[in-house]
Amino acid sequence: MSDTALEADETVDARGATCPGPLMDLIGAVRGAETGTVIRLLSDNDQSLTDVPAWADESGNDVLTTEETDDYYEIYVETA
């Protein structure tokens, strides 16, 4: 379980997906979300740690925090 105090409005579970699956799943969720929505991406793909922040910088969305559990990452993104 994560130690973050953030509460996600939506969760995208992309565990088990190969690159670029987790990022594509996240982008799909962001496209359907209102501004200010917090989306939690669950990914066990190490590439997500670089892909998601790079995409967020380019798209104007914000990575709020990244938490690492024993088996996967929780990446919290706020939509712009």
mmJSON file of the N, C-alpha and C atoms, coordinates in Angstrom:
{"data_MODEL":{"atom_site":{
"group_PDB":["ATOM","ATOM","ATOM","ATOM","ATOM","ATOM","ATOM","ATOM","ATOM","ATOM","ATOM","ATOM","ATOM","ATOM","ATOM","ATOM","ATOM","ATOM","ATOM","ATOM","ATOM","ATOM","ATOM","ATOM","ATOM","ATOM","ATOM","ATOM","ATOM","ATOM","ATOM","ATOM","ATOM","ATOM","ATOM","ATOM","ATOM","ATOM","ATOM","ATOM","ATOM","ATOM","ATOM","ATOM","ATOM","ATOM","ATOM","ATOM","ATOM","ATOM","ATOM","ATOM","ATOM","ATOM","ATOM","ATOM","ATOM","ATOM","ATOM","ATOM","ATOM","ATOM","ATOM","ATOM","ATOM","ATOM","ATOM","ATOM","ATOM","ATOM","ATOM","ATOM","ATOM","ATOM","ATOM","ATOM","ATOM","ATOM","ATOM","ATOM","ATOM","ATOM","ATOM","ATOM","ATOM","ATOM","ATOM","ATOM","ATOM","ATOM","ATOM","ATOM","ATOM","ATOM","ATOM","ATOM","ATOM","ATOM","ATOM","ATOM","ATOM","ATOM","ATOM","ATOM","ATOM","ATOM","ATOM","ATOM","ATOM","ATOM","ATOM","ATOM","ATOM","ATOM","ATOM","ATOM","ATOM","ATOM","ATOM","ATOM","ATOM","ATOM","ATOM","ATOM","ATOM","ATOM","ATOM","ATOM","ATOM","ATOM","ATOM","ATOM","ATOM","ATOM","ATOM","ATOM","ATOM","ATOM","ATOM","ATOM","ATOM","ATOM","ATOM","ATOM","ATOM","ATOM","ATOM","ATOM","ATOM","ATOM","ATOM","ATOM","ATOM","ATOM","ATOM","ATOM","ATOM","ATOM","ATOM","ATOM","ATOM","ATOM","ATOM","ATOM","ATOM","ATOM","ATOM","ATOM","ATOM","ATOM","ATOM","ATOM","ATOM","ATOM","ATOM","ATOM","ATOM","ATOM","ATOM","ATOM","ATOM","ATOM","ATOM","ATOM","ATOM","ATOM","ATOM","ATOM","ATOM","ATOM","ATOM","ATOM","ATOM","ATOM","ATOM","ATOM","ATOM","ATOM","ATOM","ATOM","ATOM","ATOM","ATOM","ATOM","ATOM","ATOM","ATOM","ATOM","ATOM","ATOM","ATOM","ATOM","ATOM","ATOM","ATOM","ATOM","ATOM","ATOM","ATOM","ATOM","ATOM","ATOM","ATOM","ATOM","ATOM","ATOM","ATOM","ATOM","ATOM","ATOM","ATOM","ATOM","ATOM","ATOM","ATOM","ATOM","ATOM","ATOM","ATOM","ATOM"],
"id":[1,2,3,4,5,6,7,8,9,10,11,12,13,14,15,16,17,18,19,20,21,22,23,24,25,26,27,28,29,30,31,32,33,34,35,36,37,38,39,40,41,42,43,44,45,46,47,48,49,50,51,52,53,54,55,56,57,58,59,60,61,62,63,64,65,66,67,68,69,70,71,72,73,74,75,76,77,78,79,80,81,82,83,84,85,86,87,88,89,90,91,92,93,94,95,96,97,98,99,100,101,102,103,104,105,106,107,108,109,110,111,112,113,114,115,116,117,118,119,120,121,122,123,124,125,126,127,128,129,130,131,132,133,134,135,136,137,138,139,140,141,142,143,144,145,146,147,148,149,150,151,152,153,154,155,156,157,158,159,160,161,162,163,164,165,166,167,168,169,170,171,172,173,174,175,176,177,178,179,180,181,182,183,184,185,186,187,188,189,190,191,192,193,194,195,196,197,198,199,200,201,202,203,204,205,206,207,208,209,210,211,212,213,214,215,216,217,218,219,220,221,222,223,224,225,226,227,228,229,230,231,232,233,234,235,236,237,238,239,240],
"type_symbol":["N","C","C","N","C","C","N","C","C","N","C","C","N","C","C","N","C","C","N","C","C","N","C","C","N","C","C","N","C","C","N","C","C","N","C","C","N","C","C","N","C","C","N","C","C","N","C","C","N","C","C","N","C","C","N","C","C","N","C","C","N","C","C","N","C","C","N","C","C","N","C","C","N","C","C","N","C","C","N","C","C","N","C","C","N","C","C","N","C","C","N","C","C","N","C","C","N","C","C","N","C","C","N","C","C","N","C","C","N","C","C","N","C","C","N","C","C","N","C","C","N","C","C","N","C","C","N","C","C","N","C","C","N","C","C","N","C","C","N","C","C","N","C","C","N","C","C","N","C","C","N","C","C","N","C","C","N","C","C","N","C","C","N","C","C","N","C","C","N","C","C","N","C","C","N","C","C","N","C","C","N","C","C","N","C","C","N","C","C","N","C","C","N","C","C","N","C","C","N","C","C","N","C","C","N","C","C","N","C","C","N","C","C","N","C","C","N","C","C","N","C","C","N","C","C","N","C","C","N","C","C","N","C","C","N","C","C","N","C","C"],
"label_atom_id":["N","CA","C","N","CA","C","N","CA","C","N","CA","C","N","CA","C","N","CA","C","N","CA","C","N","CA","C","N","CA","C","N","CA","C","N","CA","C","N","CA","C","N","CA","C","N","CA","C","N","CA","C","N","CA","C","N","CA","C","N","CA","C","N","CA","C","N","CA","C","N","CA","C","N","CA","C","N","CA","C","N","CA","C","N","CA","C","N","CA","C","N","CA","C","N","CA","C","N","CA","C","N","CA","C","N","CA","C","N","CA","C","N","CA","C","N","CA","C","N","CA","C","N","CA","C","N","CA","C","N","CA","C","N","CA","C","N","CA","C","N","CA","C","N","CA","C","N","CA","C","N","CA","C","N","CA","C","N","CA","C","N","CA","C","N","CA","C","N","CA","C","N","CA","C","N","CA","C","N","CA","C","N","CA","C","N","CA","C","N","CA","C","N","CA","C","N","CA","C","N","CA","C","N","CA","C","N","CA","C","N","CA","C","N","CA","C","N","CA","C","N","CA","C","N","CA","C","N","CA","C","N","CA","C","N","CA","C","N","CA","C","N","CA","C","N","CA","C","N","CA","C","N","CA","C","N","CA","C","N","CA","C","N","CA","C","N","CA","C","N","CA","C","N","CA","C","N","CA","C"],
"label_alt_id":[null,null,null,null,null,null,null,null,null,null,null,null,null,null,null,null,null,null,null,null,null,null,null,null,null,null,null,null,null,null,null,null,null,null,null,null,null,null,null,null,null,null,null,null,null,null,null,null,null,null,null,null,null,null,null,null,null,null,null,null,null,null,null,null,null,null,null,null,null,null,null,null,null,null,null,null,null,null,null,null,null,null,null,null,null,null,null,null,null,null,null,null,null,null,null,null,null,null,null,null,null,null,null,null,null,null,null,null,null,null,null,null,null,null,null,null,null,null,null,null,null,null,null,null,null,null,null,null,null,null,null,null,null,null,null,null,null,null,null,null,null,null,null,null,null,null,null,null,null,null,null,null,null,null,null,null,null,null,null,null,null,null,null,null,null,null,null,null,null,null,null,null,null,null,null,null,null,null,null,null,null,null,null,null,null,null,null,null,null,null,null,null,null,null,null,null,null,null,null,null,null,null,null,null,null,null,null,null,null,null,null,null,null,null,null,null,null,null,null,null,null,null,null,null,null,null,null,null,null,null,null,null,null,null,null,null,null,null,null,null],
"label_comp_id":["MET","MET","MET","SER","SER","SER","ASP","ASP","ASP","THR","THR","THR","ALA","ALA","ALA","LEU","LEU","LEU","GLU","GLU","GLU","ALA","ALA","ALA","ASP","ASP","ASP","GLU","GLU","GLU","THR","THR","THR","VAL","VAL","VAL","ASP","ASP","ASP","ALA","ALA","ALA","ARG","ARG","ARG","GLY","GLY","GLY","ALA","ALA","ALA","THR","THR","THR","CYS","CYS","CYS","PRO","PRO","PRO","GLY","GLY","GLY","PRO","PRO","PRO","LEU","LEU","LEU","MET","MET","MET","ASP","ASP","ASP","LEU","LEU","LEU","ILE","ILE","ILE","GLY","GLY","GLY","ALA","ALA","ALA","VAL","VAL","VAL","ARG","ARG","ARG","GLY","GLY","GLY","ALA","ALA","ALA","GLU","GLU","GLU","THR","THR","THR","GLY","GLY","GLY","THR","THR","THR","VAL","VAL","VAL","ILE","ILE","ILE","ARG","ARG","ARG","LEU","LEU","LEU","LEU","LEU","LEU","SER","SER","SER","ASP","ASP","ASP","ASN","ASN","ASN","ASP","ASP","ASP","GLN","GLN","GLN","SER","SER","SER","LEU","LEU","LEU","THR","THR","THR","ASP","ASP","ASP","VAL","VAL","VAL","PRO","PRO","PRO","ALA","ALA","ALA","TRP","TRP","TRP","ALA","ALA","ALA","ASP","ASP","ASP","GLU","GLU","GLU","SER","SER","SER","GLY","GLY","GLY","ASN","ASN","ASN","ASP","ASP","ASP","VAL","VAL","VAL","LEU","LEU","LEU","THR","THR","THR","THR","THR","THR","GLU","GLU","GLU","GLU","GLU","GLU","THR","THR","THR","ASP","ASP","ASP","ASP","ASP","ASP","TYR","TYR","TYR","TYR","TYR","TYR","GLU","GLU","GLU","ILE","ILE","ILE","TYR","TYR","TYR","VAL","VAL","VAL","GLU","GLU","GLU","THR","THR","THR","ALA","ALA","ALA"],
"label_asym_id":["A","A","A","A","A","A","A","A","A","A","A","A","A","A","A","A","A","A","A","A","A","A","A","A","A","A","A","A","A","A","A","A","A","A","A","A","A","A","A","A","A","A","A","A","A","A","A","A","A","A","A","A","A","A","A","A","A","A","A","A","A","A","A","A","A","A","A","A","A","A","A","A","A","A","A","A","A","A","A","A","A","A","A","A","A","A","A","A","A","A","A","A","A","A","A","A","A","A","A","A","A","A","A","A","A","A","A","A","A","A","A","A","A","A","A","A","A","A","A","A","A","A","A","A","A","A","A","A","A","A","A","A","A","A","A","A","A","A","A","A","A","A","A","A","A","A","A","A","A","A","A","A","A","A","A","A","A","A","A","A","A","A","A","A","A","A","A","A","A","A","A","A","A","A","A","A","A","A","A","A","A","A","A","A","A","A","A","A","A","A","A","A","A","A","A","A","A","A","A","A","A","A","A","A","A","A","A","A","A","A","A","A","A","A","A","A","A","A","A","A","A","A","A","A","A","A","A","A","A","A","A","A","A","A","A","A","A","A","A","A"],
"label_entity_id":["1","1","1","1","1","1","1","1","1","1","1","1","1","1","1","1","1","1","1","1","1","1","1","1","1","1","1","1","1","1","1","1","1","1","1","1","1","1","1","1","1","1","1","1","1","1","1","1","1","1","1","1","1","1","1","1","1","1","1","1","1","1","1","1","1","1","1","1","1","1","1","1","1","1","1","1","1","1","1","1","1","1","1","1","1","1","1","1","1","1","1","1","1","1","1","1","1","1","1","1","1","1","1","1","1","1","1","1","1","1","1","1","1","1","1","1","1","1","1","1","1","1","1","1","1","1","1","1","1","1","1","1","1","1","1","1","1","1","1","1","1","1","1","1","1","1","1","1","1","1","1","1","1","1","1","1","1","1","1","1","1","1","1","1","1","1","1","1","1","1","1","1","1","1","1","1","1","1","1","1","1","1","1","1","1","1","1","1","1","1","1","1","1","1","1","1","1","1","1","1","1","1","1","1","1","1","1","1","1","1","1","1","1","1","1","1","1","1","1","1","1","1","1","1","1","1","1","1","1","1","1","1","1","1","1","1","1","1","1","1"],
"label_seq_id":[1,1,1,2,2,2,3,3,3,4,4,4,5,5,5,6,6,6,7,7,7,8,8,8,9,9,9,10,10,10,11,11,11,12,12,12,13,13,13,14,14,14,15,15,15,16,16,16,17,17,17,18,18,18,19,19,19,20,20,20,21,21,21,22,22,22,23,23,23,24,24,24,25,25,25,26,26,26,27,27,27,28,28,28,29,29,29,30,30,30,31,31,31,32,32,32,33,33,33,34,34,34,35,35,35,36,36,36,37,37,37,38,38,38,39,39,39,40,40,40,41,41,41,42,42,42,43,43,43,44,44,44,45,45,45,46,46,46,47,47,47,48,48,48,49,49,49,50,50,50,51,51,51,52,52,52,53,53,53,54,54,54,55,55,55,56,56,56,57,57,57,58,58,58,59,59,59,60,60,60,61,61,61,62,62,62,63,63,63,64,64,64,65,65,65,66,66,66,67,67,67,68,68,68,69,69,69,70,70,70,71,71,71,72,72,72,73,73,73,74,74,74,75,75,75,76,76,76,77,77,77,78,78,78,79,79,79,80,80,80],
"pdbx_PDB_ins_code":[null,null,null,null,null,null,null,null,null,null,null,null,null,null,null,null,null,null,null,null,null,null,null,null,null,null,null,null,null,null,null,null,null,null,null,null,null,null,null,null,null,null,null,null,null,null,null,null,null,null,null,null,null,null,null,null,null,null,null,null,null,null,null,null,null,null,null,null,null,null,null,null,null,null,null,null,null,null,null,null,null,null,null,null,null,null,null,null,null,null,null,null,null,null,null,null,null,null,null,null,null,null,null,null,null,null,null,null,null,null,null,null,null,null,null,null,null,null,null,null,null,null,null,null,null,null,null,null,null,null,null,null,null,null,null,null,null,null,null,null,null,null,null,null,null,null,null,null,null,null,null,null,null,null,null,null,null,null,null,null,null,null,null,null,null,null,null,null,null,null,null,null,null,null,null,null,null,null,null,null,null,null,null,null,null,null,null,null,null,null,null,null,null,null,null,null,null,null,null,null,null,null,null,null,null,null,null,null,null,null,null,null,null,null,null,null,null,null,null,null,null,null,null,null,null,null,null,null,null,null,null,null,null,null,null,null,null,null,null,null],
"Cartn_x":[0.839,0.0,0.876,0.419,1.159,1.095,2.141,2.18,1.671,1.307,0.911,-0.431,-0.589,-1.839,-2.784,-2.327,-3.158,-4.285,-5.422,-6.525,-6.789,-6.786,-7.014,-8.505,-8.865,-10.238,-10.486,-9.417,-9.504,-8.204,-8.282,-7.095,-7.016,-5.826,-5.55,-4.578,-5.036,-4.199,-3.574,-2.306,-1.588,-0.498,-0.625,0.362,0.316,1.485,1.596,1.676,1.397,1.453,2.891,3.267,4.594,4.573,5.731,5.879,5.425,4.657,4.214,2.825,2.358,1.01,0.592,1.387,0.969,0.765,1.659,1.522,0.296,0.057,-1.105,-2.401,-2.437,-3.624,-3.851,-2.763,-2.866,-3.371,-2.814,-3.244,-4.73,-5.203,-6.627,-7.486,-7.042,-7.798,-7.775,-6.628,-6.509,-7.42,-7.49,-8.33,-9.8,-10.232,-11.624,-11.905,-10.897,-11.046,-11.159,-11.784,-11.883,-10.586,-10.34,-9.172,-9.181,-8.029,-7.896,-8.129,-8.469,-8.667,-7.316,-7.269,-6.051,-6.217,-5.304,-5.327,-4.113,-4.36,-3.278,-3.003,-1.787,-1.356,-0.609,-1.052,-0.348,0.42,1.729,2.557,3.734,4.034,5.222,6.315,6.156,7.118,8.039,9.328,10.292,10.317,10.009,10.022,8.999,7.962,6.943,7.549,8.623,9.254,9.856,10.205,10.721,9.689,8.907,7.921,6.833,6.287,5.173,5.608,6.708,7.125,7.446,8.071,8.389,7.107,6.138,4.854,4.133,4.146,3.474,4.069,5.388,6.041,5.586,5.506,5.113,3.635,2.801,1.354,0.774,1.581,1.095,0.411,0.39,-0.161,0.924,0.543,1.502,1.616,2.853,3.099,3.229,2.302,2.28,3.269,3.308,4.245,4.322,5.384,5.555,5.917,5.168,5.404,5.829,6.782,7.219,6.778,6.085,5.719,6.68,6.448,7.316,7.254,6.095,5.887,5.597,5.253,4.84,4.998,4.739,4.801,3.389,3.171,1.945,2.358,1.918,2.269,0.994,0.989,-0.181,-0.027,-0.988,-0.957,-2.217,-2.046,-3.184,-3.341,-4.561,-4.817,-4.891,-4.42,-4.425,-5.535],
"Cartn_y":[-1.188,0.0,1.24,2.258,3.5,4.338,5.145,6.057,7.444,7.663,8.992,9.401,10.705,11.235,11.631,11.515,11.865,10.864,11.365,10.487,10.643,9.541,9.565,9.58,10.326,10.312,9.085,8.574,7.436,6.644,5.345,4.495,3.757,3.778,3.028,1.918,0.681,-0.453,-1.034,-0.683,-1.146,-2.151,-2.764,-3.763,-4.934,-5.368,-6.47,-6.02,-4.757,-4.246,-3.887,-4.179,-3.81,-2.397,-1.808,-0.452,-0.417,0.526,1.749,1.643,0.43,0.206,1.064,1.109,1.913,3.394,3.943,5.346,5.539,4.642,4.77,4.66,3.77,3.646,4.939,5.518,6.778,7.893,7.997,9.041,8.906,7.689,7.473,7.96,7.716,8.165,9.68,10.286,11.748,12.408,11.871,12.458,12.489,11.53,11.476,12.157,12.788,13.373,14.896,15.444,16.892,17.445,18.733,19.401,19.277,18.969,18.851,17.457,16.531,15.142,14.522,13.796,13.083,11.62,11.165,9.784,9.057,7.891,7.053,5.951,5.922,4.871,3.816,2.569,1.444,0.762,0.686,0.094,-0.644,-1.807,-2.542,-2.464,-1.552,-1.354,-0.192,-0.472,0.564,1.753,1.529,2.604,3.695,3.343,4.335,5.465,5.154,6.171,7.312,7.059,8.128,8.567,7.617,7.945,8.883,8.613,9.418,10.859,11.089,12.487,13.228,12.548,13.194,13.577,12.676,12.969,14.102,14.067,15.109,16.483,16.564,17.834,18.352,17.463,17.856,18.208,17.55,17.717,18.749,19.208,20.204,19.623,18.308,17.678,17.605,17.327,17.342,15.987,15.495,14.32,14.841,14.432,14.921,14.179,12.875,12.056,10.664,9.975,8.579,7.79,6.735,5.863,4.495,3.884,2.542,1.553,0.491,-0.586,-1.741,-2.868,-4.025,-4.517,-4.381,-5.005,-4.045,-2.8,-1.879,-0.432,0.484,1.921,2.494,3.522,4.299,5.71,6.129,7.446,8.282,9.38,10.244,11.422,11.585,12.641,13.495,14.815,15.736,16.29,16.208,16.655,18.174,18.686,20.139,20.529],
"Cartn_z":[0.0,0.0,0.0,-0.627,-0.772,0.498,0.704,1.842,1.485,0.238,-0.196,0.391,0.617,1.145,0.019,-1.226,-2.378,-2.555,-2.992,-3.342,-4.823,-5.525,-6.959,-7.257,-8.305,-8.796,-9.659,-10.261,-11.163,-11.081,-11.265,-11.28,-12.608,-13.197,-14.412,-14.017,-14.082,-13.71,-14.973,-15.195,-16.384,-16.013,-14.84,-14.44,-15.408,-15.829,-16.768,-18.22,-18.487,-19.858,-20.224,-21.452,-21.92,-22.49,-22.58,-23.097,-24.553,-24.982,-24.319,-23.71,-23.425,-22.918,-21.74,-20.649,-19.511,-19.866,-20.661,-21.05,-21.933,-22.85,-23.734,-22.934,-21.952,-21.09,-20.309,-19.811,-19.075,-19.977,-21.171,-22.11,-22.425,-22.603,-22.847,-21.696,-20.48,-19.308,-19.196,-19.479,-19.397,-20.419,-21.607,-22.667,-22.268,-21.475,-21.058,-19.729,-19.148,-17.808,-17.868,-16.853,-16.724,-16.147,-16.386,-15.826,-14.308,-13.739,-12.293,-11.751,-12.62,-12.206,-11.854,-10.757,-10.361,-10.751,-11.597,-12.076,-11.519,-10.949,-10.425,-11.436,-11.942,-12.852,-12.056,-12.17,-11.571,-12.688,-12.56,-13.608,-12.984,-13.538,-13.101,-14.171,-15.104,-16.18,-15.814,-15.677,-15.278,-16.232,-17.489,-18.48,-18.158,-17.41,-17.023,-16.197,-15.475,-14.625,-15.434,-16.679,-17.543,-18.575,-19.096,-20.128,-19.622,-18.454,-17.948,-17.66,-16.94,-16.732,-18.035,-18.991,-20.272,-21.004,-21.027,-21.667,-20.932,-19.597,-18.813,-19.115,-19.204,-19.536,-20.893,-21.864,-23.217,-23.324,-22.544,-22.674,-21.714,-20.756,-19.803,-18.582,-18.456,-17.259,-16.198,-14.953,-13.854,-13.182,-13.056,-12.224,-10.797,-9.946,-8.564,-7.687,-7.839,-7.06,-7.668,-7.353,-7.752,-6.506,-6.256,-5.115,-5.631,-4.965,-5.343,-4.278,-4.702,-3.795,-4.083,-3.481,-3.716,-5.157,-5.786,-7.09,-8.24,-7.934,-8.986,-8.527,-9.453,-9.181,-9.21,-8.391,-8.425,-8.826,-9.998,-10.509,-10.544,-9.805,-9.72,-10.659,-11.554,-12.559,-12.424,-12.416,-12.425,-13.822,-14.337,-15.699,-15.774,-16.9,-17.119,-18.076],
"occupancy":[1.0,1.0,1.0,1.0,1.0,1.0,1.0,1.0,1.0,1.0,1.0,1.0,1.0,1.0,1.0,1.0,1.0,1.0,1.0,1.0,1.0,1.0,1.0,1.0,1.0,1.0,1.0,1.0,1.0,1.0,1.0,1.0,1.0,1.0,1.0,1.0,1.0,1.0,1.0,1.0,1.0,1.0,1.0,1.0,1.0,1.0,1.0,1.0,1.0,1.0,1.0,1.0,1.0,1.0,1.0,1.0,1.0,1.0,1.0,1.0,1.0,1.0,1.0,1.0,1.0,1.0,1.0,1.0,1.0,1.0,1.0,1.0,1.0,1.0,1.0,1.0,1.0,1.0,1.0,1.0,1.0,1.0,1.0,1.0,1.0,1.0,1.0,1.0,1.0,1.0,1.0,1.0,1.0,1.0,1.0,1.0,1.0,1.0,1.0,1.0,1.0,1.0,1.0,1.0,1.0,1.0,1.0,1.0,1.0,1.0,1.0,1.0,1.0,1.0,1.0,1.0,1.0,1.0,1.0,1.0,1.0,1.0,1.0,1.0,1.0,1.0,1.0,1.0,1.0,1.0,1.0,1.0,1.0,1.0,1.0,1.0,1.0,1.0,1.0,1.0,1.0,1.0,1.0,1.0,1.0,1.0,1.0,1.0,1.0,1.0,1.0,1.0,1.0,1.0,1.0,1.0,1.0,1.0,1.0,1.0,1.0,1.0,1.0,1.0,1.0,1.0,1.0,1.0,1.0,1.0,1.0,1.0,1.0,1.0,1.0,1.0,1.0,1.0,1.0,1.0,1.0,1.0,1.0,1.0,1.0,1.0,1.0,1.0,1.0,1.0,1.0,1.0,1.0,1.0,1.0,1.0,1.0,1.0,1.0,1.0,1.0,1.0,1.0,1.0,1.0,1.0,1.0,1.0,1.0,1.0,1.0,1.0,1.0,1.0,1.0,1.0,1.0,1.0,1.0,1.0,1.0,1.0,1.0,1.0,1.0,1.0,1.0,1.0,1.0,1.0,1.0,1.0,1.0,1.0,1.0,1.0,1.0,1.0,1.0,1.0],
"B_iso_or_equiv":[0.0,0.0,0.0,0.0,0.0,0.0,0.0,0.0,0.0,0.0,0.0,0.0,0.0,0.0,0.0,0.0,0.0,0.0,0.0,0.0,0.0,0.0,0.0,0.0,0.0,0.0,0.0,0.0,0.0,0.0,0.0,0.0,0.0,0.0,0.0,0.0,0.0,0.0,0.0,0.0,0.0,0.0,0.0,0.0,0.0,0.0,0.0,0.0,0.0,0.0,0.0,0.0,0.0,0.0,0.0,0.0,0.0,0.0,0.0,0.0,0.0,0.0,0.0,0.0,0.0,0.0,0.0,0.0,0.0,0.0,0.0,0.0,0.0,0.0,0.0,0.0,0.0,0.0,0.0,0.0,0.0,0.0,0.0,0.0,0.0,0.0,0.0,0.0,0.0,0.0,0.0,0.0,0.0,0.0,0.0,0.0,0.0,0.0,0.0,0.0,0.0,0.0,0.0,0.0,0.0,0.0,0.0,0.0,0.0,0.0,0.0,0.0,0.0,0.0,0.0,0.0,0.0,0.0,0.0,0.0,0.0,0.0,0.0,0.0,0.0,0.0,0.0,0.0,0.0,0.0,0.0,0.0,0.0,0.0,0.0,0.0,0.0,0.0,0.0,0.0,0.0,0.0,0.0,0.0,0.0,0.0,0.0,0.0,0.0,0.0,0.0,0.0,0.0,0.0,0.0,0.0,0.0,0.0,0.0,0.0,0.0,0.0,0.0,0.0,0.0,0.0,0.0,0.0,0.0,0.0,0.0,0.0,0.0,0.0,0.0,0.0,0.0,0.0,0.0,0.0,0.0,0.0,0.0,0.0,0.0,0.0,0.0,0.0,0.0,0.0,0.0,0.0,0.0,0.0,0.0,0.0,0.0,0.0,0.0,0.0,0.0,0.0,0.0,0.0,0.0,0.0,0.0,0.0,0.0,0.0,0.0,0.0,0.0,0.0,0.0,0.0,0.0,0.0,0.0,0.0,0.0,0.0,0.0,0.0,0.0,0.0,0.0,0.0,0.0,0.0,0.0,0.0,0.0,0.0,0.0,0.0,0.0,0.0,0.0,0.0],
"pdbx_formal_charge":[null,null,null,null,null,null,null,null,null,null,null,null,null,null,null,null,null,null,null,null,null,null,null,null,null,null,null,null,null,null,null,null,null,null,null,null,null,null,null,null,null,null,null,null,null,null,null,null,null,null,null,null,null,null,null,null,null,null,null,null,null,null,null,null,null,null,null,null,null,null,null,null,null,null,null,null,null,null,null,null,null,null,null,null,null,null,null,null,null,null,null,null,null,null,null,null,null,null,null,null,null,null,null,null,null,null,null,null,null,null,null,null,null,null,null,null,null,null,null,null,null,null,null,null,null,null,null,null,null,null,null,null,null,null,null,null,null,null,null,null,null,null,null,null,null,null,null,null,null,null,null,null,null,null,null,null,null,null,null,null,null,null,null,null,null,null,null,null,null,null,null,null,null,null,null,null,null,null,null,null,null,null,null,null,null,null,null,null,null,null,null,null,null,null,null,null,null,null,null,null,null,null,null,null,null,null,null,null,null,null,null,null,null,null,null,null,null,null,null,null,null,null,null,null,null,null,null,null,null,null,null,null,null,null,null,null,null,null,null,null],
"auth_seq_id":[1,1,1,2,2,2,3,3,3,4,4,4,5,5,5,6,6,6,7,7,7,8,8,8,9,9,9,10,10,10,11,11,11,12,12,12,13,13,13,14,14,14,15,15,15,16,16,16,17,17,17,18,18,18,19,19,19,20,20,20,21,21,21,22,22,22,23,23,23,24,24,24,25,25,25,26,26,26,27,27,27,28,28,28,29,29,29,30,30,30,31,31,31,32,32,32,33,33,33,34,34,34,35,35,35,36,36,36,37,37,37,38,38,38,39,39,39,40,40,40,41,41,41,42,42,42,43,43,43,44,44,44,45,45,45,46,46,46,47,47,47,48,48,48,49,49,49,50,50,50,51,51,51,52,52,52,53,53,53,54,54,54,55,55,55,56,56,56,57,57,57,58,58,58,59,59,59,60,60,60,61,61,61,62,62,62,63,63,63,64,64,64,65,65,65,66,66,66,67,67,67,68,68,68,69,69,69,70,70,70,71,71,71,72,72,72,73,73,73,74,74,74,75,75,75,76,76,76,77,77,77,78,78,78,79,79,79,80,80,80],
"auth_comp_id":["MET","MET","MET","SER","SER","SER","ASP","ASP","ASP","THR","THR","THR","ALA","ALA","ALA","LEU","LEU","LEU","GLU","GLU","GLU","ALA","ALA","ALA","ASP","ASP","ASP","GLU","GLU","GLU","THR","THR","THR","VAL","VAL","VAL","ASP","ASP","ASP","ALA","ALA","ALA","ARG","ARG","ARG","GLY","GLY","GLY","ALA","ALA","ALA","THR","THR","THR","CYS","CYS","CYS","PRO","PRO","PRO","GLY","GLY","GLY","PRO","PRO","PRO","LEU","LEU","LEU","MET","MET","MET","ASP","ASP","ASP","LEU","LEU","LEU","ILE","ILE","ILE","GLY","GLY","GLY","ALA","ALA","ALA","VAL","VAL","VAL","ARG","ARG","ARG","GLY","GLY","GLY","ALA","ALA","ALA","GLU","GLU","GLU","THR","THR","THR","GLY","GLY","GLY","THR","THR","THR","VAL","VAL","VAL","ILE","ILE","ILE","ARG","ARG","ARG","LEU","LEU","LEU","LEU","LEU","LEU","SER","SER","SER","ASP","ASP","ASP","ASN","ASN","ASN","ASP","ASP","ASP","GLN","GLN","GLN","SER","SER","SER","LEU","LEU","LEU","THR","THR","THR","ASP","ASP","ASP","VAL","VAL","VAL","PRO","PRO","PRO","ALA","ALA","ALA","TRP","TRP","TRP","ALA","ALA","ALA","ASP","ASP","ASP","GLU","GLU","GLU","SER","SER","SER","GLY","GLY","GLY","ASN","ASN","ASN","ASP","ASP","ASP","VAL","VAL","VAL","LEU","LEU","LEU","THR","THR","THR","THR","THR","THR","GLU","GLU","GLU","GLU","GLU","GLU","THR","THR","THR","ASP","ASP","ASP","ASP","ASP","ASP","TYR","TYR","TYR","TYR","TYR","TYR","GLU","GLU","GLU","ILE","ILE","ILE","TYR","TYR","TYR","VAL","VAL","VAL","GLU","GLU","GLU","THR","THR","THR","ALA","ALA","ALA"],
"auth_asym_id":["A","A","A","A","A","A","A","A","A","A","A","A","A","A","A","A","A","A","A","A","A","A","A","A","A","A","A","A","A","A","A","A","A","A","A","A","A","A","A","A","A","A","A","A","A","A","A","A","A","A","A","A","A","A","A","A","A","A","A","A","A","A","A","A","A","A","A","A","A","A","A","A","A","A","A","A","A","A","A","A","A","A","A","A","A","A","A","A","A","A","A","A","A","A","A","A","A","A","A","A","A","A","A","A","A","A","A","A","A","A","A","A","A","A","A","A","A","A","A","A","A","A","A","A","A","A","A","A","A","A","A","A","A","A","A","A","A","A","A","A","A","A","A","A","A","A","A","A","A","A","A","A","A","A","A","A","A","A","A","A","A","A","A","A","A","A","A","A","A","A","A","A","A","A","A","A","A","A","A","A","A","A","A","A","A","A","A","A","A","A","A","A","A","A","A","A","A","A","A","A","A","A","A","A","A","A","A","A","A","A","A","A","A","A","A","A","A","A","A","A","A","A","A","A","A","A","A","A","A","A","A","A","A","A","A","A","A","A","A","A"],
"auth_atom_id":["N","CA","C","N","CA","C","N","CA","C","N","CA","C","N","CA","C","N","CA","C","N","CA","C","N","CA","C","N","CA","C","N","CA","C","N","CA","C","N","CA","C","N","CA","C","N","CA","C","N","CA","C","N","CA","C","N","CA","C","N","CA","C","N","CA","C","N","CA","C","N","CA","C","N","CA","C","N","CA","C","N","CA","C","N","CA","C","N","CA","C","N","CA","C","N","CA","C","N","CA","C","N","CA","C","N","CA","C","N","CA","C","N","CA","C","N","CA","C","N","CA","C","N","CA","C","N","CA","C","N","CA","C","N","CA","C","N","CA","C","N","CA","C","N","CA","C","N","CA","C","N","CA","C","N","CA","C","N","CA","C","N","CA","C","N","CA","C","N","CA","C","N","CA","C","N","CA","C","N","CA","C","N","CA","C","N","CA","C","N","CA","C","N","CA","C","N","CA","C","N","CA","C","N","CA","C","N","CA","C","N","CA","C","N","CA","C","N","CA","C","N","CA","C","N","CA","C","N","CA","C","N","CA","C","N","CA","C","N","CA","C","N","CA","C","N","CA","C","N","CA","C","N","CA","C","N","CA","C","N","CA","C","N","CA","C","N","CA","C","N","CA","C","N","CA","C","N","CA","C"],
"pdbx_PDB_model_num":[1,1,1,1,1,1,1,1,1,1,1,1,1,1,1,1,1,1,1,1,1,1,1,1,1,1,1,1,1,1,1,1,1,1,1,1,1,1,1,1,1,1,1,1,1,1,1,1,1,1,1,1,1,1,1,1,1,1,1,1,1,1,1,1,1,1,1,1,1,1,1,1,1,1,1,1,1,1,1,1,1,1,1,1,1,1,1,1,1,1,1,1,1,1,1,1,1,1,1,1,1,1,1,1,1,1,1,1,1,1,1,1,1,1,1,1,1,1,1,1,1,1,1,1,1,1,1,1,1,1,1,1,1,1,1,1,1,1,1,1,1,1,1,1,1,1,1,1,1,1,1,1,1,1,1,1,1,1,1,1,1,1,1,1,1,1,1,1,1,1,1,1,1,1,1,1,1,1,1,1,1,1,1,1,1,1,1,1,1,1,1,1,1,1,1,1,1,1,1,1,1,1,1,1,1,1,1,1,1,1,1,1,1,1,1,1,1,1,1,1,1,1,1,1,1,1,1,1,1,1,1,1,1,1,1,1,1,1,1,1]
}}}
